[in-house]
Amino acid sequence: MDAKCPECDLVAVLNDECTEIKCPHCNFKSSYDDYIEIMKDKAINMSADYIPDRPGF
């Protein structure tokens, strides 16, 4: 299965047991649980960047 690499944004590979993520492009390697936490943090940071500044709210 494929996954998005959090380091280089290219395609990383999730092993068949769903326990490890490896990126052949930048050599990123992580456990699946750590990968989920990294991607969750990236999503939270991205959403914070898109909250519009509206005076009065």
N, CA, C and O atoms as a GROMACS GRO file, in nm:
protein
  228
    1MET      N    1   0.085  -0.117   0.000
    1MET     CA    2   0.000   0.000   0.000
    1MET      C    3   0.089   0.123   0.000
    1MET      O    4   0.199   0.121   0.056
    2ASP      N    5   0.043   0.229  -0.062
    2ASP     CA    6   0.119   0.353  -0.070
    2ASP      C    7   0.072   0.451   0.037
    2ASP      O    8  -0.041   0.447   0.084
    3ALA      N    9   0.164   0.539   0.073
    3ALA     CA   10   0.136   0.645   0.169
    3ALA      C   11   0.214   0.768   0.126
    3ALA      O   12   0.308   0.757   0.047
    4LYS      N   13   0.177   0.883   0.177
    4LYS     CA   14   0.250   1.006   0.146
    4LYS      C   15   0.363   1.024   0.246
    4LYS      O   16   0.342   1.017   0.367
    5CYS      N   17   0.482   1.046   0.194
    5CYS     CA   18   0.597   1.066   0.282
    5CYS      C   19   0.588   1.203   0.348
    5CYS      O   20   0.568   1.303   0.279
    6PRO      N   21   0.601   1.210   0.481
    6PRO     CA   22   0.594   1.340   0.549
    6PRO      C   23   0.720   1.425   0.530
    6PRO      O   24   0.718   1.545   0.558
    7GLU      N   25   0.827   1.365   0.484
    7GLU     CA   26   0.953   1.438   0.464
    7GLU      C   27   0.960   1.502   0.325
    7GLU      O   28   0.987   1.622   0.313
    8CYS      N   29   0.937   1.423   0.220
    8CYS     CA   30   0.956   1.473   0.084
    8CYS      C   31   0.826   1.485   0.004
    8CYS      O   32   0.829   1.531  -0.110
    9ASP      N   33   0.713   1.444   0.061
    9ASP     CA   34   0.580   1.449  -0.002
    9ASP      C   35   0.566   1.359  -0.125
    9ASP      O   36   0.468   1.372  -0.199
   10LEU      N   37   0.660   1.268  -0.146
   10LEU     CA   38   0.646   1.171  -0.254
   10LEU      C   39   0.582   1.044  -0.199
   10LEU      O   40   0.541   1.041  -0.083
   11VAL      N   41   0.574   0.941  -0.279
   11VAL     CA   42   0.506   0.817  -0.239
   11VAL      C   43   0.600   0.731  -0.155
   11VAL      O   44   0.710   0.696  -0.197
   12ALA      N   45   0.553   0.698  -0.036
   12ALA     CA   46   0.622   0.604   0.053
   12ALA      C   47   0.546   0.472   0.050
   12ALA      O   48   0.436   0.465  -0.004
   13VAL      N   49   0.605   0.369   0.107
   13VAL     CA   50   0.546   0.235   0.101
   13VAL      C   51   0.512   0.187   0.242
   13VAL      O   52   0.596   0.190   0.332
   14LEU      N   53   0.389   0.142   0.258
   14LEU     CA   54   0.344   0.080   0.383
   14LEU      C   55   0.357  -0.070   0.365
   14LEU      O   56   0.307  -0.125   0.267
   15ASN      N   57   0.425  -0.137   0.458
   15ASN     CA   58   0.445  -0.281   0.442
   15ASN      C   59   0.312  -0.356   0.456
   15ASN      O   60   0.213  -0.299   0.501
   16ASP      N   61   0.311  -0.482   0.419
   16ASP     CA   62   0.189  -0.563   0.417
   16ASP      C   63   0.128  -0.583   0.555
   16ASP      O   64   0.007  -0.602   0.567
   17GLU      N   65   0.210  -0.579   0.658
   17GLU     CA   66   0.160  -0.596   0.794
   17GLU      C   67   0.108  -0.466   0.854
   17GLU      O   68   0.058  -0.465   0.967
   18CYS      N   69   0.120  -0.356   0.781
   18CYS     CA   70   0.078  -0.222   0.826
   18CYS      C   71   0.150  -0.183   0.956
   18CYS      O   72   0.087  -0.132   1.049
   19THR      N   73   0.280  -0.208   0.961
   19THR     CA   74   0.357  -0.176   1.080
   19THR      C   75   0.469  -0.076   1.055
   19THR      O   76   0.523  -0.018   1.150
   20GLU      N   77   0.505  -0.054   0.927
   20GLU     CA   78   0.620   0.031   0.898
   20GLU      C   79   0.602   0.105   0.766
   20GLU      O   80   0.550   0.050   0.669
   21ILE      N   81   0.645   0.230   0.765
   21ILE     CA   82   0.643   0.315   0.646
   21ILE      C   83   0.788   0.340   0.605
   21ILE      O   84   0.871   0.374   0.688
   22LYS      N   85   0.817   0.322   0.475
   22LYS     CA   86   0.951   0.351   0.422
   22LYS      C   87   0.937   0.433   0.295
   22LYS      O   88   0.851   0.405   0.211
   23CYS      N   89   1.022   0.534   0.281
   23CYS     CA   90   1.024   0.614   0.159
   23CYS      C   91   1.152   0.582   0.082
   23CYS      O   92   1.262   0.602   0.134
   24PRO      N   93   1.138   0.533  -0.041
   24PRO     CA   94   1.257   0.502  -0.120
   24PRO      C   95   1.327   0.627  -0.174
   24PRO      O   96   1.440   0.618  -0.222
   25HIS      N   97   1.262   0.742  -0.166
   25HIS     CA   98   1.317   0.865  -0.223
   25HIS      C   99   1.409   0.938  -0.125
   25HIS      O  100   1.517   0.984  -0.164
   26CYS      N  101   1.366   0.949   0.000
   26CYS     CA  102   1.445   1.026   0.098
   26CYS      C  103   1.492   0.940   0.215
   26CYS      O  104   1.554   0.991   0.309
   27ASN      N  105   1.463   0.811   0.212
   27ASN     CA  106   1.500   0.715   0.316
   27ASN      C  107   1.431   0.739   0.450
   27ASN      O  108   1.482   0.698   0.554
   28PHE      N  109   1.316   0.804   0.449
   28PHE     CA  110   1.235   0.817   0.570
   28PHE      C  111   1.187   0.678   0.611
   28PHE      O  112   1.149   0.597   0.526
   29LYS      N  113   1.190   0.652   0.741
   29LYS     CA  114   1.145   0.523   0.793
   29LYS      C  115   1.079   0.548   0.928
   29LYS      O  116   1.132   0.621   1.011
   30SER      N  117   0.963   0.487   0.949
   30SER     CA  118   0.890   0.509   1.073
   30SER      C  119   0.794   0.394   1.097
   30SER      O  120   0.753   0.324   1.004
   31SER      N  121   0.759   0.375   1.223
   31SER     CA  122   0.652   0.280   1.252
   31SER      C  123   0.520   0.342   1.207
   31SER      O  124   0.510   0.464   1.193
   32TYR      N  125   0.421   0.259   1.184
   32TYR     CA  126   0.292   0.310   1.137
   32TYR      C  127   0.229   0.404   1.240
   32TYR      O  128   0.173   0.507   1.203
   33ASP      N  129   0.237   0.369   1.367
   33ASP     CA  130   0.179   0.453   1.471
   33ASP      C  131   0.245   0.590   1.476
   33ASP      O  132   0.176   0.692   1.488
   34ASP      N  133   0.378   0.594   1.464
   34ASP     CA  134   0.449   0.723   1.463
   34ASP      C  135   0.413   0.802   1.337
   34ASP      O  136   0.398   0.925   1.342
   35TYR      N  137   0.399   0.733   1.227
   35TYR     CA  138   0.361   0.798   1.101
   35TYR      C  139   0.224   0.866   1.114
   35TYR      O  140   0.206   0.979   1.071
   36ILE      N  141   0.130   0.796   1.173
   36ILE     CA  142  -0.005   0.853   1.192
   36ILE      C  143   0.003   0.980   1.278
   36ILE      O  144  -0.063   1.079   1.247
   37GLU      N  145   0.083   0.979   1.383
   37GLU     CA  146   0.098   1.097   1.468
   37GLU      C  147   0.162   1.213   1.391
   37GLU      O  148   0.120   1.327   1.405
   38ILE      N  149   0.265   1.183   1.311
   38ILE     CA  150   0.331   1.286   1.230
   38ILE      C  151   0.232   1.349   1.133
   38ILE      O  152   0.225   1.471   1.121
   39MET      N  153   0.156   1.265   1.064
   39MET     CA  154   0.060   1.316   0.966
   39MET      C  155  -0.056   1.390   1.033
   39MET      O  156  -0.108   1.487   0.977
   40LYS      N  157  -0.096   1.346   1.151
   40LYS     CA  158  -0.200   1.416   1.225
   40LYS      C  159  -0.153   1.557   1.262
   40LYS      O  160  -0.227   1.653   1.247
   41ASP      N  161  -0.030   1.568   1.309
   41ASP     CA  162   0.026   1.699   1.343
   41ASP      C  163   0.036   1.789   1.220
   41ASP      O  164   0.009   1.908   1.228
   42LYS      N  165   0.076   1.730   1.106
   42LYS     CA  166   0.084   1.809   0.983
   42LYS      C  167  -0.054   1.859   0.942
   42LYS      O  168  -0.067   1.973   0.896
   43ALA      N  169  -0.156   1.776   0.957
   43ALA     CA  170  -0.292   1.817   0.921
   43ALA      C  171  -0.343   1.928   1.012
   43ALA      O  172  -0.408   2.021   0.965
   44ILE      N  173  -0.312   1.920   1.140
   44ILE     CA  174  -0.353   2.025   1.234
   44ILE      C  175  -0.284   2.156   1.198
   44ILE      O  176  -0.348   2.261   1.198
   45ASN      N  177  -0.155   2.150   1.168
   45ASN     CA  178  -0.082   2.271   1.130
   45ASN      C  179  -0.134   2.329   1.000
   45ASN      O  180  -0.144   2.451   0.986
   46MET      N  181  -0.168   2.243   0.904
   46MET     CA  182  -0.224   2.293   0.777
   46MET      C  183  -0.358   2.359   0.799
   46MET      O  184  -0.386   2.463   0.738
   47SER      N  185  -0.442   2.302   0.883
   47SER     CA  186  -0.574   2.361   0.906
   47SER      C  187  -0.561   2.495   0.977
   47SER      O  188  -0.641   2.585   0.952
   48ALA      N  189  -0.464   2.510   1.064
   48ALA     CA  190  -0.444   2.637   1.134
   48ALA      C  191  -0.402   2.746   1.035
   48ALA      O  192  -0.434   2.863   1.055
   49ASP      N  193  -0.330   2.708   0.930
   49ASP     CA  194  -0.287   2.806   0.830
   49ASP      C  195  -0.404   2.857   0.745
   49ASP      O  196  -0.394   2.965   0.687
   50TYR      N  197  -0.513   2.781   0.736
   50TYR     CA  198  -0.624   2.818   0.649
   50TYR      C  199  -0.740   2.882   0.722
   50TYR      O  200  -0.843   2.911   0.660
   51ILE      N  201  -0.727   2.905   0.849
   51ILE     CA  202  -0.834   2.975   0.922
   51ILE      C  203  -0.822   3.123   0.891
   51ILE      O  204  -0.720   3.186   0.922
   52PRO      N  205  -0.924   3.180   0.830
   52PRO     CA  206  -0.914   3.321   0.792
   52PRO      C  207  -0.920   3.414   0.913
   52PRO      O  208  -0.992   3.387   1.010
   53ASP      N  209  -0.846   3.520   0.906
   53ASP     CA  210  -0.852   3.624   1.009
   53ASP      C  211  -0.971   3.713   0.976
   53ASP      O  212  -0.973   3.783   0.875
   54ARG      N  213  -1.070   3.709   1.065
   54ARG     CA  214  -1.186   3.794   1.044
   54ARG      C  215  -1.207   3.876   1.170
   54ARG      O  216  -1.239   3.822   1.276
   55PRO      N  217  -1.190   4.006   1.159
   55PRO     CA  218  -1.211   4.092   1.276
   55PRO      C  219  -1.354   4.080   1.327
   55PRO      O  220  -1.449   4.072   1.249
   56GLY      N  221  -1.367   4.079   1.457
   56GLY     CA  222  -1.501   4.073   1.517
   56GLY      C  223  -1.549   3.934   1.549
   56GLY      O  224  -1.657   3.920   1.606
   57PHE      N  225  -1.473   3.831   1.516
   57PHE     CA  226  -1.516   3.696   1.546
   57PHE      C  227  -1.430   3.637   1.654
   57PHE      O  228  -1.450   3.522   1.694
   0.00000   0.00000   0.00000
